[in-house]
Amino acid sequence: MATHLFTHRDCLFHDAGPGHPEKADRLRMVLNRLEGEAFSGLVEHNASKASRKILELAHTDKYLDSIDASVPKSGIVQLDPDTFMSPGSKDAALRAVGAVCDAVDLVLTEKKTNAFCAIRPPGHHAEPDVAMGFCLYSNVAIGALYAREKFGLQKIAVVDFDVHHGNGTQAVFESEENLLYISTHQEAPFYPGTGHASEKGKGNILNIPLPSGAGSGEFKKAMTEQVFPALKAFGPELIFISAGFDAHVKDERANMNLTEADYDWVSKHLVEIAAQCCDGRLISVLEGGYDLVALADCAEIHVKALLEA
């Protein structure tokens, strides 16, 4: 299995302001870990910029116009209580979407291929007409819709193990029967307050909220008893992972207790399911993770699992 890395230095120039947890050092730490002998088989690509037409797959014209109008010439502008833009933010966000779409192009045209998109800003909170939760564009949702439009795929799945519910991805998917969204996350009222088990869309949404303080046992039970069987039953032609590593015990922005071993375990299982269902076609996209060392440790383990597929 060939593994490809999609990223771009423009993603470093999104600045959410002093003290903001979604900072460029997150990406620097991840990329630094993906160097050296263990990652000699990782093929790196510079991400392209997504076009307006691609963004329109998941976002309204009014929203895209508002983002364009919000880009400051200098300084920082605030879009919501925790989402900000700097002069470099739009280009970073366009490269983030572009990375995912570039990965789609490669994974769906080359056999036995998977990919990791090391990008920022993250995307799974961005709704069709709302920026929130550090997110500007719905990276993974756009990638899924792009794969469907360009390659005619009928069944696409997203597994989101970020500690926060991906309300943006769900908002795009919930009326689309052939797009499956599965999320494990810390239960509401934890941010963003969505992701209740009762939210099922057209039967294509599976939310598994985990209690505050949950650790390996609860996470593995959710994956083994609900996530993996649902994914296999759906039979996807392509699997995306919204790879947030902020459920780690060291990440102070949440109250979950996962470790590197848990991310190793789930990554290997998802790779195995991709091999069974869709010839290994899997695209993993970086979402959250705010303890820099834990983020780098988990991303390293996660990408090794992709390389070992």
HURALIN-V728544 format. One record per helix or strand of 2 or more residues. SS is the DSSP state (H for helix, E for strand). FROM is the first residue (numbers start at 1). TO is the last residue. Records with the same first field share a line. If there is no record, write none. Layout:
SS: FROM-TO  FROM-TO
This chain:
E: 2-7  42-46  77-80  83-85  113-117  156-160  179-186  205-210  238-243  257-258  282-286
H: 9-13  24-33  37-39  52-55  61-70  89-107  139-151  167-173  216-234  260-278  292-307
